[in-house]
Amino acid sequence: MADTLAVAVLGTGIMGAGMARNLCRAGLDVRVWNRTPAKAEALVADGARVAATPAEAVGGADVVLTMLYDGPAVVAAMEAAAPGLRSGTVWLQSTTVGVEAVTPLAEFAAERGLVFVDGPVLGTRAPAESGQLLVLAAGPPGAREPLAPVLDAVGSRTVWLGDEGGTAAATRLKLVCNSWVLALTHATAEALSLAKGLGVDPAGFLEAVGGGPLDCGYLRAKSQAILADDYTPSFSVTTAAKDARLIVAAGAAEGVRLDLAAAGAERFRRATEQGHGGDDMAATYFASFGGSGG
């Protein structure tokens, strides 16, 4: 394995697990760690080696990939990994952490001699599992060659947005993209909930907009989930709520008022309160009704 790129994946939830599997399929030396060990152990069949601690996972790694819940989770994992980190290791930080959290992460990397790449991804469960994520990246040019096998394995395309990860250029674009994704999700859910309330057949709504400028693949995907009452998570309500809060905070920090994003965050909060936190974010549909549904 001496000539094989060694990659430590910290965080093997919905997204991290799919990314780790594709790294294994690419023939890389993959070590995985997750706070809930069972989620990491599920990857053994794919060829990953499970580490008991973050420090064990990163020991000897050429690349560290973090795909965790939020900024504090990344800090906790990397602090725990510190004894195993070595100078020169490339750190691909793919967790959606928000703009303010990037600076301390970049500082952590600098203090330990890590090559920091701000590298959030666009996509949910299916693209993660098929290696078709879009990677948004900002980091030193020298990181691009060692990262190439990793990026090729997890994504269909990488968009480089700058040579300094600490500027949060990639994270900023990720928040803009997620603001659009979340708005589309809420709009779909509200249109279908209004149809239910007015006694309108949702098929009529979908037929009316079909094939025109108001139609889109995302409307179809989330409508299908809602109408089939299938909320198998590709991106959970809990995670979407976290991202919504980060989007609102990022706008506020720049004097930008985001009324739709704030209202969307409240919808996710209600859906979580109704017991849908672990469901797909299409479950924002339930926020339109009292109790657990309509």
Helices and strands as residue ranges (DSSP letters): E 6-10, H 14-25, E 29-33, H 37-41, G 44-46, E 49-50, H 54-58, E 63-66, H 71-81, G 82-84, E 90-93, H 99-111, E 115-118, E 121-122, H 125-130, E 133-137, G 141-143, H 144-154, E 155-160, G 165-167, H 169-198, H 202-209, H 217-227, H 237-253, H 259-271, I 272-276, G 281-288
